[in-house]
């Protein structure tokens, strides 16, 4: 499974938990756990809300890929 988001690391950097994020978004903690393990991905609107809650740029939640030519 490819890691597409950095949600787990972003939460840790902000000193927040999966449970806190679930409460803020009105989501089941199991859903947040799946996002953090990259089992499933949140949609872009949700990523935007998460970035706002964590006071970070949405790009910090995404794993970049290096271009090779």
Secondary structure in CASP SS format (residue, H / E / C, confidence):
PFRMAT SS
TARGET T0000
AUTHOR 0000-0000-0000
METHOD secondary structure of the structure
MODEL  1
X C 1.00
X C 1.00
X C 1.00
X C 1.00
X E 1.00
X C 1.00
X H 1.00
X H 1.00
X H 1.00
X H 1.00
X H 1.00
X H 1.00
X H 1.00
X H 1.00
X C 1.00
X C 1.00
X C 1.00
X H 1.00
X H 1.00
X H 1.00
X H 1.00
X H 1.00
X H 1.00
X H 1.00
X H 1.00
X C 1.00
X C 1.00
X C 1.00
X H 1.00
X H 1.00
X H 1.00
X H 1.00
X H 1.00
X H 1.00
X H 1.00
X H 1.00
X C 1.00
X C 1.00
X C 1.00
X C 1.00
X C 1.00
X C 1.00
X C 1.00
X H 1.00
X H 1.00
X H 1.00
X H 1.00
X H 1.00
X H 1.00
X H 1.00
X H 1.00
X H 1.00
X H 1.00
X H 1.00
X C 1.00
X C 1.00
X C 1.00
X H 1.00
X H 1.00
X H 1.00
X H 1.00
X E 1.00
X C 1.00
X C 1.00
X C 1.00
X C 1.00
X C 1.00
X C 1.00
X C 1.00
END
